[in-house]
Amino acid sequence: MISMTGYAYCEETGQDLSVSVEIKGYNSRYLEIFINLPPWLSVLETKIRGQIASCFGRGKVEVFIRVREQNAPVNISVNTNAAKAYYMAINNLAEELSLNEKCSLSTLLKMDNVLDIEKNRDEERYWKKIEPLFQKAVKLFANEREREGRHTTEDIFANLETIVASVKTVSAFVPVIENTLKENIRSRFTELLGDKVDENRVLAETAALLLKYTVSEEISRLNSHLAEFKAEAERNQRPGKKLDFLCQEINREINTIGSKSAIIEVSAEVVRMKEALENIREQLRNIE
């Protein structure tokens, strides 16, 4: 089993370009991917999203890619019309205010839209630098999720064994439950009828109560669900949704056993099973 939580960080610093990739994983019912890139590299989002989707099946995955560069080639162009308009407006204002000043070049260069500065950025060139680091971070992130998943699996199977052991204990009490019902019915008939007890009537009433209160069928279904749970967890690397469904079925059978039995020992095992199952369900929220 694979956990949905994990973290990875990789960074590479060059003479002109520094790149860092950070990946965070959280629990989520579905696969949710959030990409944070410099705005001028937004064209790379589709590639990154596709690679994340191909590696992970469920969970919230956040990817942060940061790029810092020095000495990037730039293109600088002058908006002559804007410069002329600023020049005329400033000089006219000086004349209106009777100021003996002229608009200087330094003043014009501070005005908006006079200089258009554009860095030469080739997305593919950046991707060649980002991709190896990104792949490394994805691998580290996957390894972290697998490592976390192994610990979670161990805990889930430990709680599963607790339920299996409790089911065996409850199974041992099935004859006790049935014998107690039989004795109670016979005792009531004897109190009412004395020696005139109709044996067939006793057997019929016993059968009716056994049908209502015996837990043999619930134990059989519970054992089946537990076996399927273990098999699914072992054969499927991403069993989260199926195991969550099986937990619902297991919980239903445990509740039924608890409602049918009035034996203290069985009730104690029901409490133990419900506690272990709750621990399993809590852990499954973290499984892909």
N, C-alpha and C positions, 0 to 999 in steps of 0.2 A: 504494500500500500504506500501511497505517496501523499505527503502532507501538502496542504495548500499554502502554508506559511513558509517564508524563507527570505533570505537577503543575500545580495551579492554586490560587490563594488570593485571596479577596475579603473585604473588611471594610467595614462601614458603621457609623458611630458617630452616634447621635442623642442628644437631650437626656435621654431616659428609657430608651432601648433601644439596645444595641450588638449587632450580629450579625456573625459571621464564618463563612465557608464555605471549607473546605479539602478538596481532592480529590487523591488519590494513585493512580497506576496502576502495576501490576506485571505481569510475565509470568504467564500461567496457561493451562492447556489449555482451560479452559471459562470462562464468564462467572461470576465470583464477586463479589458485592456485599456490602459491610459498611458499615452505617450507624451512626454514633455521634451520638446526640441527647441533649439533656437528658431525664431520665426523664418529665417532665411533658409532653413533646412527642412521645412515642413513637407517638401516633396518626398522626403525619405520615410515619412510616417507609414505609408502603405507597405513598404518592404519590411520595416520593423514589426509592424502589427502581424503581417503574414507569418514571419518566423516565430513569433511568440505563440500564435495560434496553432502552429504545426507541432510545437513542443509540449504544450500544456492543455489539459482538457477542461479544467475547472478552477475557479479561484479568481480573485481580483489581483491583477498584475500591473504594477506601476513601473514605468521605465523613464528614467531621467538621463538625458544625454546633454552634456555640457561641453562647449567648445570655446577655447580661448586662443586667440592668435595674435601674432605680432608681425609687423612688416608686410601686411597683406597689400597686394597691388590694388590701386584705386584709380578710378577715372574721375576727373574734376572738370566740370563744364560751367560756363558762366551764362547766366540768364541776362543777356544784354538789355532786353526790354524792361525787365524788372529794375535793373540798375539805373537805367535812364529815368524811369518813372520816379524812383526814390530821389534821384539827384535833383530833378525838376521840383519835386514837392518840397524838399528840404530847402532849396535855394529860394523858392517862392515864399516859404514861411519866414526865412531870415529877412527877406525884403519887406514883408508885411510888418515885421516886428522891428524894422529899422536896425537890424544887426549887421555889422560889417563882417560877416563870416560866409564862407563857402563850404559846401559839402565836400568832405575829404574822402579819399579812397578807403581809409580804414573804417570810416563810418558806414560806407556802402557795404563793405564786406561783412559787417555785423548784421545786416538786414536779412530777413527771411527770404529764402528762394533766390538769392543772388548767386550763391554758389551751390551747385548740385554735386555732392560727393557720393560716389557709388563704388563700393568695393567689388572687385572682380572675384566672384565666387562660383566655382564650378562644383556642383553638387556631387558629381561622380568622384571628383578628386578628394572631397571630404569623406565620401563613403568608403573609399579605399583605406582611409586612416581609421574610420569608425568601426567598420565591419569586423576586423579581427578582434578588436577589444570587446565589441558587442557579443560576438560568439563566445568569447572566453567568459564573459559575465553570465551569459545564459547557461553555460555548462556548470559554472559554480553555483548558480541559483538552483539548477536542477539537482545537483548533488546535495545541496542543503535541504531541499524538500524531501529527497529520498532518505537522507539521514534522519530527519525529523520523523518521517513516516515509519521508519523501522522502530523507533522508540514508541510511537503511538500504537503500532501493531502489537508490540509486546504487551502493552498495557491492556489493549482490547482483548487479546487472547487470555490473559490472566483473569480478567473479569468473566470471560466466557466460560472458563473452567470452573469458576465459582458457581455459575448457573447450572452447569452440567452436574456438578457434585450435589447441588441442592435438589435437582430433579431426581437423582438416584435415591436420595433420602426420602423424598416424597413418595416415590414408587414403592419403597419398602413399607410405607404406611397404608398403601391401598387395601391390602387384606384387613388391616386393623379397622379402617373406615367401614368396609363392607360388613365385617363381623359385628361392629358396633351397631350398625343400622339393623341388622338381623335380630340381634339380641334386644334392642329397644322395641322393635315391633312385636316380637314374641312376648316380651314382658307386658306390654300394654294390652295385648289380647288376653293374656292370662289374668290380668287384673280385672278385666271386664267380664270374661266368660268362664274363668276358672278352668275346669277340666274339659269343657266343651269347645275347646279351640279347634277351629276348622283349619287343618294344615294347608289345604289348597288356598284358603283366603290369606293365610300368613305368607305363603310363597308369592302370591300375586301382589300383595302390598309391599313385600320386600323388593320384588322386581321393579315396581313403580318408583320406589324411593331410590333404589340403586341407579335407575336411569336418570333421576334428578340430581343425585348428590355424588355419585362416583366420579373420580377424576381420571380414569384410565384413558379415555379418548383425548383429554387435554394433554396428558403426559405424552401420549403417542405423537400428537401433532407438535408439541413443544420439542421433542427429540428430533423430529423431522426438520423443523425450522432451524434448530441449532446446528444440525449436520449441514444443511444448505448454507447457513451463514459461514461456517468454517471453510467449506469447499469454495464458495464465492470469494472469500477473502484470500484464499491461497492461489486460485487460478486467474483472478482478475486483478490487474495492477491498479485499476481505477474503479473500485467497487462501491464507492460512497453512496450513490443513490439506491442501489439494490439493497445494500446492507441497512440503510435507513428504513426501507420498506419492511424488511425482515424483522427489524426491531419492533415495528408496530404490531406485527403478527405475534411475536414472542410475548410482548406486553399484554396482548389480549388474552393469551392462554394463561399467563401467570395470574392475571386479575380474576379469571374464571375459577382457577384452582383456589384462590384465596376466598372467593365468595361462597364456594361450595363446602369447604372444609371447616369443621369446628374444632379440630384437634390442634392443640397448642403448638406441638412440634412442627406440624405442617405450616401453620401460620408464621412461625419464626423463619422457616425456609422461604416462604413467600416474600417476607420482608427482605431477606438476604438477596434473593433473586432480583427484586425490584431495585435495590440499591446498586447491584452490579450492572444491571441493564441501564440504569440512568448514567452510570460512569461510561459505559460503552457509547451511549447516544451522545454524550458530551464530547467524547473523543472523535466520533464520526463527523462532527461539525467541522473538523479540521482535515478530513480525508478527501482527496480528489475523487 
